[in-house]
Amino acid sequence: MFRVLTLPGSPRETALVYRNHGIQFHYLLYWNDVFASPGIIGTKVKLRFDPFDISHIYVYVHNHWVECITSSYYGQLHGHSEREIMLASAELREQNRESHVRTPIDAKRLADFLAKIEAYEAVLLQRQRDIENQIVVYHIEQKSAEVANTPQPVLQEMLNSHRANDATLSRFAPVDLTTLQAYEEFR
């Protein structure tokens, strides 16, 4: 209950309940079975939404808050923020203007648009990983070429110096900081 009360409301604070559709908010339709009860259709209800997950909203009906979901596209819209929906709808409006076509913005278009963006981002992310892997492989190949060209006595000498460093480090016992005398406190 506390979480719902701390969520932001719609700019108009209320939303109208439509017959067979439920509530429209940010181009999306939300439904809960409580809307089927008599007397709810055509009334205005208080609305709260999670700005970080636009797949569901909360409305105040019959003296308590109920959760409404975008039933058709819940899977595609789950986890998308209000800001993402606003940016996607602005981009779709711009595409309408550029193409001189008046295609309405609805949940299907938003879900398809966001899926396209996610696919594109996945491809870009994989491309970035591939480039990073190519860099690693390049450096590995360069190191193996250096090792292959290095004479055997030099490699043995490097190995011995690493062993000597390890022996030097293991000579010193660990220091217990609680037994050290404090001469002055630093301020």
Summary of the structure (lengths in Angstrom):
residues: 187
radius of gyration: 31.2
end to end distance: 47.7
largest distance: 92.0
contacts: 426
relative contact order: 0.08
helix: 52%
strand: 19%
